[in-house]
């Protein structure tokens, strides 16, 4: 079951955007998992792996639509030409209403696209999605969509959406591809979700799980030749981020300076090879 220690190590910055999020998840976990039938470590691991990816381990609890003009063209080439993209660039409300209205229950000519953009552990999206989720958890999410990110409701909203999307049968079969497709509507980030699943299985399967905290990462990068050497103080500051980025560049990983599951797996492999 989830504990503060496990959550702190798996989501080390989980309280940064929503203060008290970690504590809220842990406090509600026993009742929530039982209520929705996540009665084994396998099922909890599948759910938490998906939520970890969807919300960036607590750092991306609200969908970021701050696209540049080129980003809009790349992401929605059928919706944006150069002139239109320039007019919409970095205006998240306009972008959300443009790309989300007229579908998912969102009304055209309204602010539904922006009001019901992705939120929470499952990144529920669209008026229809919020309506279904609100009915299941007995919350007025159409009137107060930010309740999805309230620490006392965060886990239940995410797990309930996991159930609404039909993920449970695939989790029971240990089918991460099936779970991903039903929650995401596609297979975006499936490799990262698989990596998260492996970490969550390890975390829930052992009293002393081989988790990868910041201090471990700093010590490991030092062993792998970090220059300058890092102070293994467990604080993920700009120097550590720069060392992570250098490691990623050297190992063919997108150099974003973040301790992603893919990066941590590569650090493990590099340590084993060394």
C-alpha positions in Angstrom: 0.0 0.0 0.0 1.0 3.6 -0.5 3.0 5.3 2.3 4.5 8.8 2.6 7.9 7.4 2.2 7.1 5.6 -1.0 5.2 8.6 -2.4 8.0 11.0 -1.5 10.5 8.8 -3.3 8.4 8.1 -6.4 7.0 11.6 -6.6 9.8 13.6 -5.0 8.3 17.0 -6.1 4.7 15.9 -5.7 3.7 18.7 -3.3 5.3 21.5 -5.4 2.3 22.4 -7.5 -0.4 21.2 -5.0 0.7 21.5 -1.4 -0.4 18.5 0.6 -1.0 16.4 -2.5 1.2 13.5 -1.3 -0.4 13.4 2.2 -3.9 13.5 0.6 -3.1 10.6 -1.7 -1.7 8.5 1.1 -4.6 9.3 3.5 -7.3 8.4 1.0 -5.6 5.4 -0.7 -6.9 2.6 1.5 -10.6 3.5 1.1 -10.2 4.6 -2.6 -8.5 1.4 -3.8 -11.0 -0.8 -2.0 -14.0 1.2 -3.2 -13.0 0.8 -6.9 -11.7 -2.8 -6.8 -7.9 -2.1 -7.0 -7.3 -4.9 -4.5 -3.8 -6.1 -5.4 -0.4 -4.5 -5.7 -0.5 -5.3 -9.5 -3.7 -3.2 -10.0 -2.4 -0.3 -7.8 0.9 -0.4 -9.7 -0.9 -0.1 -13.1 -3.0 2.8 -11.9 -0.1 4.7 -10.3 2.1 4.1 -13.3 -0.5 5.7 -15.5 -1.1 8.6 -13.2 2.7 9.2 -12.7 3.0 9.6 -16.5 -0.2 11.6 -17.1 0.5 14.2 -14.4 4.3 14.2 -14.4 4.4 12.7 -10.9 2.5 15.7 -9.6 4.3 18.4 -11.5 1.8 18.6 -14.4 -1.6 18.4 -12.8 -3.1 20.9 -15.2 -2.7 20.5 -19.0 -0.1 22.9 -20.4 -1.3 24.4 -23.7 1.4 27.1 -23.9 2.3 26.3 -27.5 4.4 28.4 -29.8 3.2 29.1 -33.3 5.4 26.3 -34.7 4.2 24.0 -31.9 0.6 24.6 -32.9 1.4 23.8 -36.5 3.3 20.6 -35.6 0.6 19.4 -33.2 -2.5 20.3 -35.1 -1.5 20.8 -38.8 -5.1 20.6 -40.0 -6.2 23.4 -37.7 -3.4 25.9 -37.9 -1.6 27.6 -40.8 1.2 30.1 -40.2 -1.1 33.1 -39.8 -3.6 31.5 -37.5 -0.8 29.9 -35.4 0.8 33.3 -34.9 -2.5 34.7 -33.7 -3.0 31.9 -31.2 0.6 31.3 -30.0 1.0 31.1 -26.2 -2.7 32.1 -25.5 -3.8 28.9 -23.6 -7.4 29.9 -23.4 -7.8 30.6 -27.1 -5.9 27.4 -28.0 -7.9 25.2 -25.7 -11.2 26.5 -27.0 -10.1 26.2 -30.6 -8.8 22.6 -30.4 -11.3 21.1 -27.8 -14.6 22.9 -28.5 -17.1 21.0 -30.6 -16.1 17.6 -29.2 -15.9 15.7 -25.8 -19.2 17.5 -24.9 -17.7 20.9 -25.2 -20.0 23.6 -26.7 -18.8 25.7 -29.6 -18.5 29.4 -28.9 -17.9 28.7 -25.2 -15.0 28.5 -22.8 -15.6 24.8 -22.3 -12.3 23.8 -24.0 -10.3 25.8 -21.5 -12.5 25.2 -18.5 -12.4 21.5 -19.0 -8.8 21.0 -20.2 -6.8 18.1 -18.7 -6.5 17.9 -15.0 -5.6 15.5 -12.2 -3.9 12.2 -12.1 -5.7 10.8 -15.1 -5.8 14.2 -17.0 -9.6 14.0 -17.4 -10.6 16.2 -20.3 -13.8 17.7 -21.8 -17.2 18.6 -20.4 -18.4 15.1 -20.9 -15.4 13.6 -19.1 -15.9 15.9 -16.1 -19.6 15.2 -16.0 -19.2 11.4 -16.0 -16.4 11.6 -13.4 -18.3 14.0 -11.2 -21.3 11.7 -11.2 -19.2 8.8 -10.2 -17.4 10.5 -7.3 -20.4 12.7 -6.3 -18.7 16.0 -6.9 -19.8 19.1 -8.8 -16.9 19.0 -11.3 -18.8 21.0 -13.9 -19.1 23.8 -11.5 -15.8 23.3 -9.8 -13.4 21.5 -12.1 -10.4 22.3 -10.0 -11.8 19.9 -7.3 -10.1 17.2 -9.4 -6.8 18.5 -8.0 -7.9 18.9 -4.4 -5.6 16.7 -2.3 -8.6 15.0 -0.6 -10.2 14.1 -4.0 -7.2 13.8 -6.3 -6.7 10.0 -5.9 -10.3 9.1 -6.1 -10.9 11.2 -9.2 -7.9 9.6 -10.9 -8.9 6.1 -9.9 -12.6 6.6 -10.8 -11.6 7.9 -14.2 -9.3 4.8 -14.6 -12.4 2.7 -14.0 -14.7 4.8 -16.3 -12.2 4.5 -19.1 -12.3 0.7 -18.9 -8.7 0.2 -17.7 -9.3 -2.3 -14.9 -9.7 -5.5 -17.0 -6.5 -4.8 -18.8 -4.6 -4.1 -15.6 -5.9 -7.4 -14.3 -4.2 -9.1 -17.3 -1.0 -7.0 -16.7 -1.5 -5.5 -20.2 0.0 -2.0 -20.0 -0.7 -1.4 -23.7 -4.4 -2.0 -23.2 -4.5 0.2 -20.1 -2.7 3.0 -21.9 -5.0 2.9 -24.9 -8.1 3.0 -22.8 -6.9 5.8 -20.5 -5.1 7.8 -23.2 -7.1 7.0 -26.3 -3.9 6.0 -28.0 -0.4 4.8 -27.1 1.3 8.2 -26.4 4.3 7.7 -24.0 3.8 3.9 -23.7 7.5 3.2 -23.2 7.6 5.7 -20.3 4.4 4.2 -18.9 6.0 0.8 -19.0 9.1 2.1 -17.2 6.8 3.7 -14.5 5.0 0.4 -14.1 8.3 -1.5 -13.5 9.2 1.0 -10.8 5.8 0.9 -9.1 5.8 -2.9 -9.1 9.2 -2.8 -7.4 8.0 -0.2 -5.0 5.0 -2.1 -3.9 6.6 -5.6 -3.9 9.3 -4.9 -1.3 9.5 -3.5 2.2 12.8 -1.8 1.1 12.1 -1.1 -2.6 15.0 -0.2 -5.0 13.6 3.3 -5.6 15.6 6.1 -7.2 15.6 9.2 -5.1 17.5 12.4 -5.9 20.4 11.6 -3.5 20.7 8.2 -5.2 20.7 9.9 -8.6 23.4 12.4 -7.5 25.6 9.6 -6.2 25.1 7.6 -9.3 26.0 10.5 -11.6 29.1 11.1 -9.6 30.1 7.4 -10.1 29.5 7.9 -13.8 31.8 11.0 -14.0 29.6 14.0 -13.4 31.6 17.2 -13.8 31.3 19.1 -11.6 30.7 16.5 -8.9 27.4 16.8 -7.2 26.6 17.2 -3.5 24.3 14.2 -2.8 22.0 16.3 -0.6 18.7 15.0 -2.2 17.9 18.5 -3.6 17.2 18.6 -7.3 18.6 22.0 -8.2 20.0 23.5 -11.4 23.4 21.8 -11.0 21.8 18.4 -10.7 19.5 19.1 -13.6 22.5 20.1 -15.8 24.3 16.8 -14.9 21.1 14.9 -15.8 21.0 16.7 -19.1 24.6 15.9 -19.8 24.0 12.3 -19.1 20.9 12.2 -21.3 22.8 13.8 -24.2 25.5 11.2 -23.8 23.0 8.3 -23.9 20.7 9.3 -26.7 17.9 10.5 -24.4 15.9 13.7 -25.0 18.0 16.2 -22.9 15.3 17.8 -20.8 17.2 17.6 -17.5 14.4 15.6 -15.8 14.7 12.4 -13.9 12.3 10.5 -16.1 11.9 6.7 -15.8 13.8 6.3 -19.1 16.7 8.3 -17.7 16.7 6.4 -14.4 16.7 3.1 -16.3 19.6 4.3 -18.4 21.5 5.3 -15.2 20.9 1.8 -13.8 22.2 0.2 -17.0 25.3 2.5 -17.1 26.1 1.6 -13.5 25.7 -2.1 -14.2 27.9 -1.9 -17.3 30.6 0.0 -15.4 
